[in-house]
Amino acid sequence: MFDILSRILRVGRLSEALPAPNPAGPELTTIQRELHAVFGRALCIRHVDAGSCNGCELEIHALSTAYYNLEGAGVRFVASPRHADLLLVTGPVSVNMEEALKLTYAAMPEPKWVLAVGDCGGCGGVFGANYATRGPISDVIPVDAVVGGCPPSPLAILQGLVQITRHLAA
């Protein structure tokens, strides 16, 4: 243990510095305030991986960290589609997940919204429509908003939630 502590003292801190705020994009706190103003404490998200490579899932999991503080904005993930307001879908819809995705969408109460995350969810990405996939999510269930990117950043996913929020306000 002494060796480890002395190595830590010699080498110092190895973690990355916090990212600099992006002056071109909206501030994170502004997005959180807008989400909280529309949804209050009631936005529940059900996430479905319809056949992705898990790159988008890593970015979605980052939303649960203290930096993005998704729950502080009143947004949380739920295990049942019956408790969800929004369906967050990643990946191109594989043949094996098509029926499960339709059933999940049907089980959600009204009003319900769908956010397609990633290039694969939006347009099929590099997979497209082939013998193993049905292509983009919009070919299987209706989609309200699409977050592009491979994978999209957590901030882009939050902006997708705000896009749905603005759609509700209109």
C-alpha positions as CSV (number, residue, x, y, z in Angstrom):
1,M,0.0,0.0,0.0
2,F,2.9,2.3,0.7
3,D,4.2,1.8,-2.8
4,I,0.8,2.8,-4.3
5,L,0.6,5.9,-2.2
6,S,4.2,7.0,-3.0
7,R,3.5,6.4,-6.7
8,I,0.4,8.6,-6.5
9,L,2.4,11.4,-4.8
10,R,5.1,11.1,-7.5
11,V,2.9,11.0,-10.5
12,G,0.1,13.3,-9.4
13,R,-3.4,13.5,-10.8
14,L,-4.1,11.6,-14.0
15,S,-7.8,12.4,-14.6
16,E,-8.9,14.6,-17.4
17,A,-9.7,18.3,-16.8
18,L,-13.3,19.4,-17.1
19,P,-14.4,20.3,-20.6
20,A,-14.4,24.0,-21.5
21,P,-17.9,25.4,-22.0
22,N,-18.9,25.6,-25.7
23,P,-19.7,29.3,-26.4
24,A,-21.5,28.4,-29.7
25,G,-23.9,25.9,-28.1
26,P,-26.5,26.4,-25.4
27,E,-25.4,26.2,-21.8
28,L,-26.2,22.9,-20.0
29,T,-28.0,24.8,-17.2
30,T,-30.3,26.5,-19.7
31,I,-31.2,23.2,-21.2
32,Q,-31.9,21.7,-17.7
33,R,-34.1,24.7,-16.8
34,E,-36.1,24.4,-20.0
35,L,-36.7,20.7,-19.4
36,H,-37.7,21.3,-15.9
37,A,-40.1,24.1,-16.8
38,V,-42.0,21.9,-19.3
39,F,-41.9,18.5,-17.6
40,G,-41.5,19.4,-14.0
41,R,-40.6,16.2,-12.2
42,A,-42.7,14.0,-14.5
43,L,-40.6,13.1,-17.5
44,C,-39.9,9.3,-17.5
45,I,-37.8,7.8,-20.2
46,R,-37.8,4.2,-21.3
47,H,-34.7,3.3,-23.3
48,V,-34.7,0.5,-25.9
49,D,-31.6,-0.7,-27.7
50,A,-33.0,-1.9,-31.0
51,G,-29.7,-3.4,-32.3
52,S,-27.0,-0.7,-31.8
53,C,-23.3,-1.1,-31.3
54,N,-23.6,0.4,-27.8
55,G,-21.8,3.6,-28.6
56,C,-24.9,5.6,-28.1
57,E,-25.6,3.7,-24.8
58,L,-22.3,4.9,-23.4
59,E,-23.3,8.5,-24.0
60,I,-26.8,7.9,-22.6
61,H,-25.3,6.5,-19.4
62,A,-23.2,9.7,-19.1
63,L,-26.4,11.6,-18.7
64,S,-26.8,10.0,-15.3
65,T,-23.5,11.4,-14.0
66,A,-23.2,14.4,-11.7
67,Y,-21.9,16.6,-14.5
68,Y,-25.1,16.4,-16.6
69,N,-27.4,15.9,-13.6
70,L,-30.4,14.6,-15.6
71,E,-32.4,13.7,-12.5
72,G,-31.8,17.2,-11.1
73,A,-33.6,18.4,-14.2
74,G,-36.6,16.2,-13.3
75,V,-35.9,13.5,-15.9
76,R,-35.4,9.8,-15.0
77,F,-35.2,6.4,-16.7
78,V,-37.8,3.8,-15.9
79,A,-37.9,0.0,-16.4
80,S,-41.5,-0.3,-17.7
81,P,-42.9,1.4,-20.8
82,R,-46.2,1.7,-18.9
83,H,-44.6,4.4,-16.8
84,A,-42.8,6.2,-19.6
85,D,-43.6,9.4,-21.3
86,L,-40.7,9.2,-23.8
87,L,-39.2,6.3,-25.7
88,L,-35.5,6.7,-26.4
89,V,-34.4,4.3,-29.1
90,T,-30.9,3.6,-30.3
91,G,-29.6,1.6,-33.2
92,P,-31.1,0.4,-36.5
93,V,-34.1,-1.9,-35.8
94,S,-32.9,-5.4,-36.1
95,V,-35.3,-8.1,-37.3
96,N,-35.3,-9.7,-33.9
97,M,-36.2,-6.4,-32.1
98,E,-38.9,-5.2,-34.5
99,E,-41.8,-6.8,-32.7
100,A,-40.5,-6.0,-29.2
101,L,-40.1,-2.3,-30.2
102,K,-43.7,-2.2,-31.5
103,L,-45.0,-3.8,-28.3
104,T,-43.0,-1.4,-26.2
105,Y,-44.4,1.6,-28.1
106,A,-48.0,0.2,-27.9
107,A,-47.6,-0.3,-24.1
108,M,-46.8,3.4,-23.5
109,P,-49.7,5.6,-22.3
110,E,-50.8,8.6,-24.3
111,P,-49.3,11.1,-24.9
112,K,-46.1,9.4,-26.0
113,W,-43.0,10.7,-27.7
114,V,-40.1,8.9,-29.5
115,L,-36.5,10.2,-29.7
116,A,-34.3,8.3,-32.1
117,V,-30.7,8.6,-31.0
118,G,-27.7,8.2,-33.3
119,D,-27.2,8.0,-37.0
120,C,-28.3,4.4,-37.0
121,G,-31.6,5.2,-35.3
122,G,-32.2,8.2,-37.6
123,C,-31.4,6.8,-41.0
124,G,-30.0,3.3,-40.5
125,G,-26.4,4.5,-40.4
126,V,-23.8,2.2,-41.8
127,F,-26.2,-0.7,-41.5
128,G,-29.0,0.7,-43.6
129,A,-31.8,-1.7,-44.4
130,N,-30.6,-5.2,-45.1
131,Y,-31.5,-8.9,-44.4
132,A,-30.8,-8.4,-40.6
133,T,-32.2,-4.9,-40.0
134,R,-35.4,-3.0,-40.8
135,G,-33.5,0.2,-41.1
136,P,-34.3,3.4,-39.2
137,I,-36.7,3.6,-36.3
138,S,-39.1,5.7,-38.3
139,D,-39.7,2.7,-40.6
140,V,-41.1,0.8,-37.6
141,I,-42.7,3.3,-35.2
142,P,-43.4,7.1,-35.5
143,V,-40.5,9.3,-34.4
144,D,-40.9,12.8,-33.0
145,A,-37.2,13.9,-33.0
146,V,-33.8,12.6,-34.1
147,V,-30.4,13.2,-32.5
148,G,-27.7,12.7,-35.1
149,G,-24.1,11.7,-34.5
150,C,-22.2,8.5,-34.2
151,P,-22.4,8.5,-31.3
152,P,-24.0,11.8,-30.3
153,S,-22.7,13.6,-27.3
154,P,-24.7,13.7,-24.1
155,L,-25.3,17.4,-24.7
156,A,-26.8,16.6,-28.1
157,I,-29.1,14.1,-26.5
158,L,-30.3,16.8,-24.1
159,Q,-30.8,19.1,-27.0
160,G,-33.0,16.4,-28.6
161,L,-35.1,16.3,-25.4
162,V,-35.4,20.1,-25.7
163,Q,-36.5,19.8,-29.3
164,I,-39.3,17.6,-28.2
165,T,-40.1,20.1,-25.5
166,R,-40.4,22.9,-28.0
167,H,-42.6,20.7,-30.1
168,L,-44.9,20.3,-27.1
169,A,-45.0,24.1,-26.5
170,A,-46.0,24.8,-30.1
